[in-house]
Amino acid sequence: MLHYVSDGPADGDVVVLSGSLGSDVRMWQPQVEPLAAAGYRVVRHDHRGHGDSPVPPGPYTLDDLGADAIALLDTLDVPRVHWVGVSLGGMLGMWLAAHRPDRIASLTACCTSAKLGPPETWSDRARTVTEHGTGAVAEAVVARWFTPAFASAHPDRIDVYQRMVAATPAEGYAGCCRAIERMDLLDVLGDITAPTLVVAGAEDPATPPEHGRRIADGIPGARFEVVEGAAHLGNVEKPDAVTSLLLAHLKEPS
């Protein structure tokens, strides 16, 4: 069972916050208080092989992560949730919205992609982590998460995130790399009927804005927004802008 943390009123509509590869529930801290104050029950989870979740043998597939997510929703005993995902969490959200539309009231896909190649990038990273541990990639990964300006102004926070990546079990990180390696959601975007917000970071080197635009163009009625001055973890670097977009989207009638 995935590790999760729940905040806010127990009877509020549930918003699930799903993080990036190499992160844990702490990456969503900027969103917890504003969402809870707005009356939502805020559920953050760790992907399999991440944080305090179990670490089954890899490799993993997006179908595996989707099954984990459905099991989490069943444990929460809620029929439908608002799904908010950054990077890998956004990929998972698109999978759920396409394959289990009955469980997704709305979707927010932030700093993510429906197909993130080339595949060799992910197989090579999985191999590096398997052979040398996640500490071997932590510095390079976090360099893509934040703009140079943010990194220069907040070295203590950069250290926290580097240690977060380095603490991720190698089996879990590599297993999720393999899921991204084989991921291709382009053909199912048109099946998504949940109200969808797609957010991109203007300075995101991992999933540049054209990836977000491609997602929004493929999902009927999706709204696309670009957050200036944000790299890959836009919800951390520009929390006010991202949270404002998120709250406005959640309040729209579904």
Secondary structure, DSSP 4 states (H G I P E B T S, - for coil): ---EEEES-TTSPEEEEE--TT--GGGGHHHHHHHHHTTPEEEEEPPTTSTTS----S---HHHHHHHHHHHHHHHT-S-EEEEEETHHHHHHHHHHHH-GGGEEEEEEES--SS---HHHHHHHHHHHHHH-GGGTHHHHHHHHS-HHHHHH-HHHHHHHHHHHHTS-HHHHHHHHHHHHH---GGGGGG--S-EEEEEETT-SSS-HHHHHHHHHHSTT-EEEEETT--S-HHHHSHHHHHHHHHHHHHS--
